Amino acid sequence: MKVENIKHGEMVARVKKDGKRMSKTFIRGEYNRSEKCYELQNYDDINDYVYVKKGTELMLVDY
């Protein structure tokens, strides 16, 4: 599922090119207009952020 189709606050995981899930879980944050990317906050570490571009594939995670 593409990052722009996921709602703000949903829990997601990044996806490797082979389609497998990466180990860290993130919460989808706001869209950063100046950087033109979406913010993902690490679920386990509130000071860890990843920024991904539009079109990046993510996987929804259920807890």
C-alpha positions in Angstrom: 0.0 0.0 0.0 1.4 3.4 -0.9 2.2 5.9 1.9 -0.2 8.5 0.6 -3.1 6.1 0.8 -2.5 5.4 4.5 -4.3 7.5 7.2 -2.4 9.6 9.6 -1.7 7.7 12.8 -1.8 4.2 11.3 0.8 1.7 12.3 3.0 0.6 9.3 6.2 -1.2 8.5 8.5 -0.5 5.6 8.8 -3.1 2.9 12.0 -4.5 1.3 12.2 -4.7 -2.5 11.6 -8.5 -2.3 8.2 -7.8 -0.6 9.2 -8.8 2.9 8.5 -6.7 6.0 11.3 -4.8 7.8 11.5 -5.4 11.6 10.7 -1.8 12.8 7.2 -0.6 13.2 6.3 3.0 12.5 3.4 5.4 12.9 2.6 7.4 9.8 2.8 11.1 10.6 2.3 14.4 8.8 3.3 15.3 5.2 6.3 17.7 5.2 5.7 20.2 2.4 9.1 21.7 2.5 10.8 18.3 2.1 8.0 16.8 0.0 7.9 13.6 2.0 6.0 11.8 4.7 7.1 11.4 8.3 7.2 8.0 9.9 7.8 7.8 13.7 9.3 4.7 15.2 6.8 3.0 17.5 9.4 1.9 20.1 11.6 5.1 20.0 9.8 8.4 19.9 13.0 10.2 18.8 13.5 8.1 15.7 12.0 9.4 12.5 12.2 8.3 8.9 11.1 10.4 5.9 9.8 8.6 2.8 8.8 10.0 -0.6 5.4 9.8 -2.1 4.8 6.4 -3.7 6.8 4.4 -1.1 5.3 1.0 -0.4 4.4 0.3 3.2 2.6 -2.6 5.0 -0.1 -2.0 7.6 0.6 -3.6 10.9 -2.0 -4.9 13.4 -1.2 -5.1 17.2 
